[in-house]
Amino acid sequence: MVRTLSDLNTPVDLTGRVCVVTGGNRGIGRATASALAARHATVVLLSRFHANGVAAAAEISAETGNAGVHAYPCDLASFDSIRACAAALRRDFPAIHVLVNNAGAANRRRQLTSDGHERTFGINHLGPFLLTNLLLDALKAGAPSRIVVLSSEAHQATRLDFEDLQNEQVYFGLRAYAQSKLCNLYFVNELHRRLHPLGIVSNAVHPGFIGTKLVSDYIPFGIFLQPFTKLFGRTPEQGADSVVWLAADPDAAYLSGGYIIDRKRRPSSLIAMDAVIARRLWEVSEAVTGLHDIAHVATDSRVQSASGSID
């Protein structure tokens, strides 16, 4: 049975908690932001196109009666944009309690980000990796806090090739997407290993097949298939249910390092649980994003000792 957001017996009051949602102006991200705002959280929408985020924030505020809905520009295909957004968030929200890495992309043809990286890998993994790390001080200040990363069952069909992470040799869109979703799981597993001792839980979630713009963007002439995807797929609200549960529900407060489908922990692929690959991907991602060169990234000794994911 597909749950809906209204299935929570007693909606949790999130007054005083700051929740950041990437891609919060449409699809699952908007449904997630709206549900969190309805629970009285301070909600921050991050959007590639700032005007779209501002419009969505105003609509959500009007719908929920929550004046604490904000919009910030953040292009996950640009490291400069991510750094600027993270700096603004740390300035305005010193403590962040929930980060939902929702925004994603799928590209039929190989394209590059503004930093020269393959776009699906860049938006779905490198962007969330950099953003999350730049917000770690705020997430630690908000502990107990939660990180939610949207992944996909597509990860089951592939494995990483560290000799060709950016799909330069042969590009196949579905393979690139599946690999990026596998990266999301490695990211969550390594986040769990590093951050769980500090009171930050991290989980991945598969929202199910949703008839969103990501699908229509990927499939040739996909706009003409939207009526069928909406008929047979889940609604954004249904897709957001497990995301909101992980972000808000007391039952999920201590769950960490999980792969969640319909509010239940499910097995990922065996290769996705390889801790050696997860650490290697983290190190590669640090180098690619220049994370180790950024002075304000947290260097708390507890993190070091504990360590021994468009619009």
PABA-612493 format. One record per residue (C-alpha): x, y, z; residue in three letters; residue number from 1. Coordinates in nm, 2 decimals. Example, Ala and Ser with C-alpha at 12.3 -4.5 7.8 and 13.67 -1.06 7.14 Angstrom:
REM residues 2
<node <1.23,-0.45,0.78>,'Ala',1>
<node <1.37,-0.11,0.71>,'Ser',2>
END
This chain:
REM residues 311
<node <0.00,0.00,0.00>,'Met',1>
<node <0.13,0.34,-0.09>,'Val',2>
<node <0.12,0.58,0.21>,'Arg',3>
<node <0.04,0.94,0.19>,'Thr',4>
<node <0.17,1.23,0.40>,'Leu',5>
<node <-0.16,1.24,0.59>,'Ser',6>
<node <-0.09,0.89,0.73>,'Asp',7>
<node <0.12,1.02,1.01>,'Leu',8>
<node <-0.11,0.97,1.31>,'Asn',9>
<node <0.00,1.29,1.49>,'Thr',10>
<node <0.19,1.53,1.26>,'Pro',11>
<node <0.51,1.62,1.44>,'Val',12>
<node <0.54,1.99,1.54>,'Asp',13>
<node <0.87,2.11,1.39>,'Leu',14>
<node <0.86,2.46,1.54>,'Thr',15>
<node <1.21,2.59,1.58>,'Gly',16>
<node <1.37,2.34,1.34>,'Arg',17>
<node <1.54,2.46,1.02>,'Val',18>
<node <1.49,2.23,0.72>,'Cys',19>
<node <1.68,2.28,0.39>,'Val',20>
<node <1.55,2.12,0.08>,'Val',21>
<node <1.73,2.12,-0.26>,'Thr',22>
<node <1.51,2.14,-0.56>,'Gly',23>
<node <1.23,2.26,-0.33>,'Gly',24>
<node <1.03,2.45,-0.59>,'Asn',25>
<node <0.87,2.15,-0.77>,'Arg',26>
<node <0.80,1.78,-0.77>,'Gly',27>
<node <0.90,1.57,-0.47>,'Ile',28>
<node <1.11,1.86,-0.33>,'Gly',29>
<node <0.81,2.09,-0.33>,'Arg',30>
<node <0.59,1.83,-0.17>,'Ala',31>
<node <0.85,1.77,0.10>,'Thr',32>
<node <0.89,2.14,0.16>,'Ala',33>
<node <0.52,2.19,0.19>,'Ser',34>
<node <0.48,1.90,0.43>,'Ala',35>
<node <0.76,2.03,0.65>,'Leu',36>
<node <0.61,2.39,0.64>,'Ala',37>
<node <0.27,2.25,0.74>,'Ala',38>
<node <0.45,2.11,1.05>,'Arg',39>
<node <0.57,2.46,1.14>,'His',40>
<node <0.93,2.41,1.05>,'Ala',41>
<node <1.14,2.70,0.91>,'Thr',42>
<node <1.19,2.58,0.55>,'Val',43>
<node <1.46,2.68,0.31>,'Val',44>
<node <1.41,2.60,-0.06>,'Leu',45>
<node <1.73,2.58,-0.27>,'Leu',46>
<node <1.66,2.62,-0.64>,'Ser',47>
<node <1.87,2.66,-0.96>,'Arg',48>
<node <1.64,2.94,-1.08>,'Phe',49>
<node <1.59,3.18,-0.79>,'His',50>
<node <1.27,3.33,-0.92>,'Ala',51>
<node <1.11,2.98,-0.93>,'Asn',52>
<node <1.22,2.92,-0.57>,'Gly',53>
<node <1.08,3.26,-0.45>,'Val',54>
<node <0.74,3.18,-0.62>,'Ala',55>
<node <0.72,2.84,-0.47>,'Ala',56>
<node <0.82,2.97,-0.12>,'Ala',57>
<node <0.54,3.23,-0.14>,'Ala',58>
<node <0.29,2.97,-0.25>,'Glu',59>
<node <0.38,2.72,0.02>,'Ile',60>
<node <0.37,3.00,0.28>,'Ser',61>
<node <0.02,3.09,0.17>,'Ala',62>
<node <-0.10,2.73,0.16>,'Glu',63>
<node <0.04,2.64,0.50>,'Thr',64>
<node <0.01,2.97,0.69>,'Gly',65>
<node <0.38,2.94,0.77>,'Asn',66>
<node <0.57,3.27,0.72>,'Ala',67>
<node <0.90,3.10,0.77>,'Gly',68>
<node <0.95,2.97,0.42>,'Val',69>
<node <1.26,3.10,0.24>,'His',70>
<node <1.43,3.07,-0.10>,'Ala',71>
<node <1.80,3.08,-0.19>,'Tyr',72>
<node <1.96,3.03,-0.52>,'Pro',73>
<node <2.18,2.72,-0.56>,'Cys',74>
<node <2.29,2.56,-0.88>,'Asp',75>
<node <2.42,2.21,-0.81>,'Leu',76>
<node <2.61,2.22,-1.14>,'Ala',77>
<node <2.83,2.50,-1.02>,'Ser',78>
<node <3.07,2.47,-0.73>,'Phe',79>
<node <3.09,2.85,-0.70>,'Asp',80>
<node <2.71,2.87,-0.67>,'Ser',81>
<node <2.71,2.59,-0.40>,'Ile',82>
<node <2.98,2.77,-0.20>,'Arg',83>
<node <2.80,3.10,-0.22>,'Ala',84>
<node <2.47,2.94,-0.11>,'Cys',85>
<node <2.64,2.75,0.18>,'Ala',86>
<node <2.80,3.07,0.30>,'Ala',87>
<node <2.47,3.25,0.30>,'Ala',88>
<node <2.30,2.96,0.48>,'Leu',89>
<node <2.56,2.94,0.75>,'Arg',90>
<node <2.53,3.32,0.80>,'Arg',91>
<node <2.15,3.32,0.82>,'Asp',92>
<node <2.09,2.98,0.99>,'Phe',93>
<node <2.38,2.89,1.22>,'Pro',94>
<node <2.20,2.57,1.32>,'Ala',95>
<node <2.04,2.35,1.06>,'Ile',96>
<node <1.84,2.04,1.17>,'His',97>
<node <1.74,1.88,0.84>,'Val',98>
<node <1.91,1.87,0.50>,'Leu',99>
<node <1.72,1.70,0.22>,'Val',100>
<node <1.93,1.64,-0.09>,'Asn',101>
<node <1.64,1.60,-0.33>,'Asn',102>
<node <1.74,1.77,-0.65>,'Ala',103>
<node <1.86,1.55,-0.93>,'Gly',104>
<node <1.91,1.52,-1.31>,'Ala',105>
<node <1.92,1.26,-1.59>,'Ala',106>
<node <2.07,1.34,-1.92>,'Asn',107>
<node <2.03,1.15,-2.25>,'Arg',108>
<node <2.35,1.30,-2.39>,'Arg',109>
<node <2.67,1.37,-2.22>,'Arg',110>
<node <2.68,1.73,-2.09>,'Gln',111>
<node <2.92,1.91,-1.87>,'Leu',112>
<node <2.87,2.13,-1.56>,'Thr',113>
<node <3.03,2.48,-1.54>,'Ser',114>
<node <3.32,2.31,-1.37>,'Asp',115>
<node <3.38,2.06,-1.65>,'Gly',116>
<node <3.23,1.75,-1.49>,'His',117>
<node <2.98,1.51,-1.64>,'Glu',118>
<node <2.64,1.67,-1.56>,'Arg',119>
<node <2.45,1.37,-1.41>,'Thr',120>
<node <2.74,1.28,-1.18>,'Phe',121>
<node <2.80,1.64,-1.10>,'Gly',122>
<node <2.44,1.73,-1.00>,'Ile',123>
<node <2.34,1.40,-0.84>,'Asn',124>
<node <2.66,1.34,-0.65>,'His',125>
<node <2.93,1.61,-0.65>,'Leu',126>
<node <2.69,1.89,-0.58>,'Gly',127>
<node <2.52,1.73,-0.28>,'Pro',128>
<node <2.86,1.61,-0.16>,'Phe',129>
<node <3.00,1.96,-0.15>,'Leu',130>
<node <2.69,2.13,-0.02>,'Leu',131>
<node <2.65,1.88,0.27>,'Thr',132>
<node <3.01,1.91,0.37>,'Asn',133>
<node <2.99,2.29,0.36>,'Leu',134>
<node <2.69,2.28,0.60>,'Leu',135>
<node <2.84,2.03,0.85>,'Leu',136>
<node <2.91,2.30,1.11>,'Asp',137>
<node <2.55,2.41,1.10>,'Ala',138>
<node <2.42,2.05,1.11>,'Leu',139>
<node <2.65,1.98,1.41>,'Lys',140>
<node <2.51,2.29,1.58>,'Ala',141>
<node <2.16,2.16,1.51>,'Gly',142>
<node <2.22,1.81,1.64>,'Ala',143>
<node <2.04,1.59,1.67>,'Pro',144>
<node <2.00,1.65,1.30>,'Ser',145>
<node <1.92,1.45,0.99>,'Arg',146>
<node <2.05,1.42,0.63>,'Ile',147>
<node <1.82,1.26,0.37>,'Val',148>
<node <1.95,1.18,0.03>,'Val',149>
<node <1.72,1.07,-0.26>,'Leu',150>
<node <1.85,0.77,-0.44>,'Ser',151>
<node <1.69,0.51,-0.66>,'Ser',152>
<node <1.64,0.14,-0.72>,'Glu',153>
<node <1.83,0.21,-1.04>,'Ala',154>
<node <2.15,0.17,-0.84>,'His',155>
<node <2.09,-0.20,-0.83>,'Gln',156>
<node <2.19,-0.23,-1.20>,'Ala',157>
<node <2.55,-0.10,-1.20>,'Thr',158>
<node <2.88,-0.06,-1.02>,'Arg',159>
<node <3.14,0.22,-1.02>,'Leu',160>
<node <3.43,0.24,-1.26>,'Asp',161>
<node <3.69,0.46,-1.09>,'Phe',162>
<node <3.88,0.47,-1.42>,'Glu',163>
<node <3.58,0.64,-1.58>,'Asp',164>
<node <3.37,0.80,-1.32>,'Leu',165>
<node <3.26,1.07,-1.56>,'Gln',166>
<node <3.16,0.84,-1.84>,'Asn',167>
<node <3.41,0.98,-2.09>,'Glu',168>
<node <3.48,0.66,-2.27>,'Gln',169>
<node <3.12,0.55,-2.34>,'Val',170>
<node <2.82,0.75,-2.24>,'Tyr',171>
<node <2.48,0.59,-2.18>,'Phe',172>
<node <2.24,0.81,-2.00>,'Gly',173>
<node <2.06,0.54,-1.79>,'Leu',174>
<node <2.40,0.40,-1.68>,'Arg',175>
<node <2.52,0.74,-1.58>,'Ala',176>
<node <2.21,0.80,-1.38>,'Tyr',177>
<node <2.23,0.46,-1.21>,'Ala',178>
<node <2.59,0.52,-1.12>,'Gln',179>
<node <2.51,0.85,-0.97>,'Ser',180>
<node <2.23,0.69,-0.76>,'Lys',181>
<node <2.48,0.43,-0.64>,'Leu',182>
<node <2.71,0.72,-0.54>,'Cys',183>
<node <2.43,0.85,-0.33>,'Asn',184>
<node <2.43,0.52,-0.13>,'Leu',185>
<node <2.81,0.53,-0.08>,'Tyr',186>
<node <2.78,0.89,0.03>,'Phe',187>
<node <2.51,0.81,0.29>,'Val',188>
<node <2.71,0.51,0.42>,'Asn',189>
<node <3.02,0.72,0.47>,'Glu',190>
<node <2.82,1.01,0.62>,'Leu',191>
<node <2.68,0.76,0.87>,'His',192>
<node <3.03,0.63,0.96>,'Arg',193>
<node <3.17,0.98,1.01>,'Arg',194>
<node <2.87,1.17,1.16>,'Leu',195>
<node <2.65,0.93,1.36>,'His',196>
<node <2.88,0.96,1.67>,'Pro',197>
<node <2.81,1.33,1.65>,'Leu',198>
<node <2.43,1.30,1.66>,'Gly',199>
<node <2.37,1.34,1.28>,'Ile',200>
<node <2.18,1.06,1.12>,'Val',201>
<node <2.20,1.00,0.74>,'Ser',202>
<node <1.97,0.79,0.52>,'Asn',203>
<node <1.90,0.73,0.16>,'Ala',204>
<node <1.55,0.69,0.02>,'Val',205>
<node <1.39,0.55,-0.29>,'His',206>
<node <1.07,0.75,-0.36>,'Pro',207>
<node <0.93,0.52,-0.62>,'Gly',208>
<node <0.85,0.60,-0.98>,'Phe',209>
<node <0.72,0.95,-1.00>,'Ile',210>
<node <0.59,1.13,-1.31>,'Gly',211>
<node <0.80,1.44,-1.26>,'Thr',212>
<node <0.99,1.66,-1.50>,'Lys',213>
<node <1.30,1.46,-1.46>,'Leu',214>
<node <1.13,1.17,-1.64>,'Val',215>
<node <1.00,1.38,-1.92>,'Ser',216>
<node <1.33,1.55,-1.96>,'Asp',217>
<node <1.51,1.22,-2.00>,'Tyr',218>
<node <1.28,1.03,-2.23>,'Ile',219>
<node <1.27,1.15,-2.59>,'Pro',220>
<node <0.94,1.33,-2.65>,'Phe',221>
<node <0.87,1.26,-2.28>,'Gly',222>
<node <0.64,1.55,-2.25>,'Ile',223>
<node <0.38,1.35,-2.45>,'Phe',224>
<node <0.42,1.06,-2.20>,'Leu',225>
<node <0.35,1.27,-1.89>,'Gln',226>
<node <-0.02,1.17,-1.88>,'Pro',227>
<node <0.08,0.80,-1.87>,'Phe',228>
<node <0.35,0.86,-1.60>,'Thr',229>
<node <0.11,1.04,-1.39>,'Lys',230>
<node <-0.15,0.76,-1.44>,'Leu',231>
<node <0.08,0.48,-1.35>,'Phe',232>
<node <0.34,0.65,-1.13>,'Gly',233>
<node <0.32,0.79,-0.78>,'Arg',234>
<node <0.23,1.15,-0.71>,'Thr',235>
<node <0.50,1.38,-0.58>,'Pro',236>
<node <0.32,1.38,-0.24>,'Glu',237>
<node <0.33,1.00,-0.23>,'Gln',238>
<node <0.70,1.00,-0.33>,'Gly',239>
<node <0.77,1.26,-0.06>,'Ala',240>
<node <0.61,1.05,0.22>,'Asp',241>
<node <0.92,0.85,0.32>,'Ser',242>
<node <1.14,1.16,0.28>,'Val',243>
<node <0.92,1.36,0.53>,'Val',244>
<node <0.91,1.06,0.76>,'Trp',245>
<node <1.29,1.04,0.77>,'Leu',246>
<node <1.31,1.42,0.82>,'Ala',247>
<node <1.05,1.46,1.09>,'Ala',248>
<node <0.91,1.15,1.25>,'Asp',249>
<node <1.04,1.04,1.60>,'Pro',250>
<node <1.04,0.68,1.48>,'Asp',251>
<node <1.32,0.77,1.24>,'Ala',252>
<node <1.53,0.97,1.49>,'Ala',253>
<node <1.79,0.70,1.54>,'Tyr',254>
<node <1.78,0.53,1.20>,'Leu',255>
<node <2.11,0.59,1.02>,'Ser',256>
<node <2.29,0.44,0.72>,'Gly',257>
<node <1.97,0.30,0.59>,'Gly',258>
<node <1.82,0.26,0.25>,'Tyr',259>
<node <1.45,0.33,0.29>,'Ile',260>
<node <1.15,0.24,0.07>,'Ile',261>
<node <0.79,0.31,0.20>,'Asp',262>
<node <0.92,0.39,0.55>,'Arg',263>
<node <1.10,0.06,0.59>,'Lys',264>
<node <1.47,-0.03,0.57>,'Arg',265>
<node <1.54,-0.23,0.26>,'Arg',266>
<node <1.85,-0.40,0.13>,'Pro',267>
<node <2.05,-0.21,-0.12>,'Ser',268>
<node <2.28,-0.39,-0.37>,'Ser',269>
<node <2.57,-0.58,-0.21>,'Leu',270>
<node <2.82,-0.36,-0.39>,'Ile',271>
<node <2.66,-0.05,-0.24>,'Ala',272>
<node <2.76,-0.17,0.11>,'Met',273>
<node <3.13,-0.18,0.03>,'Asp',274>
<node <3.29,0.05,0.28>,'Ala',275>
<node <3.62,0.05,0.10>,'Val',276>
<node <3.46,0.19,-0.22>,'Ile',277>
<node <3.26,0.44,-0.01>,'Ala',278>
<node <3.58,0.58,0.14>,'Arg',279>
<node <3.76,0.59,-0.19>,'Arg',280>
<node <3.46,0.77,-0.35>,'Leu',281>
<node <3.47,1.02,-0.06>,'Trp',282>
<node <3.84,1.09,-0.11>,'Glu',283>
<node <3.80,1.13,-0.49>,'Val',284>
<node <3.50,1.36,-0.43>,'Ser',285>
<node <3.70,1.57,-0.19>,'Glu',286>
<node <3.97,1.62,-0.45>,'Ala',287>
<node <3.74,1.69,-0.74>,'Val',288>
<node <3.54,1.95,-0.54>,'Thr',289>
<node <3.84,2.11,-0.38>,'Gly',290>
<node <3.68,2.04,-0.04>,'Leu',291>
<node <4.01,1.99,0.14>,'His',292>
<node <4.12,2.34,0.03>,'Asp',293>
<node <3.83,2.51,0.20>,'Ile',294>
<node <3.94,2.64,0.54>,'Ala',295>
<node <3.60,2.66,0.70>,'His',296>
<node <3.51,2.30,0.65>,'Val',297>
<node <3.47,2.13,0.99>,'Ala',298>
<node <3.79,1.98,1.13>,'Thr',299>
<node <3.65,1.87,1.46>,'Asp',300>
<node <3.87,1.60,1.61>,'Ser',301>
<node <3.57,1.39,1.68>,'Arg',302>
<node <3.49,1.37,1.31>,'Val',303>
<node <3.85,1.27,1.24>,'Gln',304>
<node <3.84,1.00,1.51>,'Ser',305>
<node <3.50,0.88,1.40>,'Ala',306>
<node <3.62,0.84,1.04>,'Ser',307>
<node <3.96,0.59,1.14>,'Gly',308>
<node <2.40,1.32,-0.34>,'Ser',309>
<node <1.72,2.05,-1.12>,'Ile',310>
<node <1.59,2.29,-0.97>,'Asp',311>
END
